[in-house]
Amino acid sequence: MNLPPMNDYESAAAAFRWDLPRTFNFGRDVVDREAQAADRPALIATTAHGSTQTYRFSDIAAQSSQIAQLLRRGGVQAGDRVLVQLPRIAAWHLVMTACTRLGAVPIPCVEMLTAKDIAYRATHSGAVAAVTTAANTAKYEGCELQLKLAVGDAAGWLSLEHEMAREATSFDCFDTPIDAPAILFYTSGSTGNPKGVTHAARALWAWRLSATYWQALRPGDINWCTADTGWAKSGTGVLFAPWGAGATVMIHDGGFDPERRLQLIAEHRVTVFCAAATEFRHLVQADVSRHDLSRLRLAVSAGETVNPEVVRRWRELTGVDLLDGYGQTETLMTVLNYPTMPVKPGSMGKPLPGTRFDVLDGEHRPQPDGEAGQLAMRLPNPQFMLGYWNDEQKTRESIAEIDGQRYWLTGDLGYRDADGYYYYTGRSDDIIKSAGYRIGPTEVENALIEHPAVLETAVVGKPDAERGEIVKAFVVLRAGIEGTPALVKALQEHVKAVTAPYKYPREIEFRTELPKSAAGKLLRRMLRDAEHAVARRTA
């Protein structure tokens, strides 16, 4: 399916029709196609030490074919699961592409996973192979795998670089059925073990929509998404989506430093930049004027709501729009702001063409515009997961059928305005119920972040004998600012002035950092659970 650029959202949404192929192999139908068509640069890989290596699509095609041959020689077959625990290095792109050539199912894993995490994923998925760095191989001790490949030298592991060099640079790709499993992401919930979110080949095919419509990527663009290679966001930001749109991607194997981020954008002439909201909150504190960002035309963010004040500051500092987006591991990007559409501060935007959402109340009845409820995506949709790996019951529990229409129940709360824009108000278990009022933490956080003293904030409900719960805010201040009783009062008055007075935080605690997941998402539940634990002990 060739996607034309979006000139007008309403027209694009009205005209869009899904047209899925019968089969889809990413290595053959994207990488090889690009290598044969124009053979542009596909990947720019940089390191913290200052080195840069560029790969053309023909390089990716040849080297991923070698790795596919190596995997097959090691006994990996179509449908087999392969653990891929690699940092932001070119080998990750090569191995992931190699898995698609073979029809194997890669399991991207963040580097921070422990031996216990790895053992669970290996056992739960039935993985037959693993590819990781020499430094991580010790985490796999005890895992029963028929093939173990390491980047670097490690005892008991085959060297990826040495072994692939022995293989042919062409590979007869598997004709992957469009509904066959193609990738498996593990995502943590608030309770229990991580869930294995399984996506089909149709998702790898469909993720190009967000690259084309949201990021407006096209051949010649250089797209840098800073997502970890183990995050689901890497699917739409680092590999499948941007290459599906013919763009060049950049990766950087190094830690987060605001000045270095801006320097790399300028040095490599990045045109589209994607990062988590946490990064943007720090970037707008840096001296942006020191860097030539003239090639940058768009910035996007997903995974966590970007406060409207951060969006405004970024625009003022760079002259570039920052477009927020919404998605989940089970769906990837689904509700987005688009370059051709007016942006409403605080809104997630509108659904991707081909995707429809409703807002449902507690009885699963559609809500009118302006009324909050649970966000529910209409099914079928190619971007929706096949299901949770080896957990049919949990998969069924996440889907509801209402008057003949099937829905994916996201567990996220929000509302739609009269213009069709969607707004996120929090997870269903994040809502604060105080003296009869229902308060979404996001709106209080958005108010607090507008204050010049605040760098980051998280808002939760704290048990209270009189009100049921009160609004409590945890605040990280900007450098050089001291948390004082006077500042607490000033922040409370600020929130009262910016939003409804009953929503102001009756308690504020200053912290040096906030708890976040490996994906950089704010973990409100940790703060909330701690407050409830204290309340139980003191009751």
C-alpha positions, 0 to 999 in steps of 0.5 A: 500500500503506497500512502500519499502524504496527508494534506488534510486529516478529514479527507485522508481519514474519509478516503482511507481503506485497509488493503493488507497483502496476503503475506509480508516479510519486512526483510524482503518487502522493505529492506530489499526493496529499498536496496534495489530501488535507490539504495539510500543510507538506511542507518547512521550509528553513533557512539558515546566515543564519537565514532559514526558508521553509516549503512546503506540499505544494501549493507543491511540487506547483505548483513541481515541475510548473513545473520539469517543464514547463521540463525537457520544453521543454528536450528532456528526456524519460522515461528521460533522465538529469539531473545534480542538483548542489544543496545542502540547499535547497528547489530540490533537492526541487523538481527531484528531484520534477520529474524523477519527474513527467517520468519522467526519471532524476535523478543526485544529486551532492554539491557537493564533486564536481570538474569531473573527477567531473562529466565522468565522471558526465555521460559515463558516464550519457549525461546530457542536462541538469544543474541546479546552482548558479551557483557550480558551473557552471564544473565543467560546462565541456566537458560536452555537455548540451542543457539547463543550468539554474542556481539564480542567474545564470550565463553560458551557463546558463538561470536556473531561477527565471526560466524556471520562472515562465513555466510552468504549475503543473500537469503530466500526469505520466508513467505510470512502469512500476514496474520503469523506472529512476527514480534513479541514484546514483554510489558509489565503491568501493575501486578503479576509477571510481564505480559507477552504482547504478540504482534502479527506481520500485519502490524509490522506492515501497518506501522508505516502509517504513523511514520507517514502521517504523524512524522511525515517521513519520506525518503531523504529524512533523517529520523532519530528516535531515542527509544530503547531497543527493548521498548515497543516504541522502537517498532514505530520509531527506530526500525519498522515504521521509518524504513517502511517510509523510506527514511534514514534512521539514526541511533546513538549508543550513549547516555542521556545528556541534553547538550549532547542530544542537541549537538547530535541533532545539529551534527547529523542534520536530523530532520525529525526527532522523537523522544520521551516527554522526560527528555523534552522536559530537560531539553527545554532547560538547555541552551538551544541557541548554541546549536544549529537546528535549521534542518530539524522540521518536526519533533514528536513524543509518545509513551507519556503525556507531554505537558502543554507548557513543555510543548510551548517552550520547545516551539519558542526555543526551536521554532519547531512543532512538538506533536504528542501522540498516544499508543500502547504496546498492544496497538502502538501509535493510534491517536496522534497530532499531525503536521497538517492539523491545528494542535490543541494544547493537551490533546493527543490529537485524532485517530490514525486513518483506519482507526476508530475510538469510542469513549465508554462509561463503566457499563460500556456505553458510548459517552457523548463528546465532553464526557470522560470514560475509558478509551476503547479502540474498535476492532478489527484493526491490523495494528492490534496485537494477536494476543497475550502470549500463552494467555488466552484468558487475559486476551479475552478479558481485554476485549468487549463486544457491545451491540455487535461491535468488538473493542479493545479496552485500553484501561486509559481514561479520556474524552473527545471534544466536539471537534473530534480531538481526544484528551488523556486524563490518566489510567483507570486506577490513577483517578483521584476521588476527593470529597465527591470530585473525580480528579485526573492527575494529568491536569494537575501535573500540567498546571504544576509544570507551568510554574517556572520552579518545576522541572517534573511532577507526579500527582496521586491520591493520598488516603484521607479520613475526611475527604477519602483522598486528597491530591498530593504532588511530588515535585522535582525542582529546577536546578538552584531552586530550594523547596520551602514552605513559601514555594509550597504555598506558591505552587498551590495558589498557582494550580488554583489559578490555572485549573479548578480550585478544588484540584489543587494539591493539598500536600506537596513533597519535594524530591530529587527524582521520580520513579520511572519504568525502564521505558521512561514512563512515570510510575505513579502507582509506586508513589500511590501504593507507598501513600496507601501503605503508610495510611494502612500502618498509621490507621 
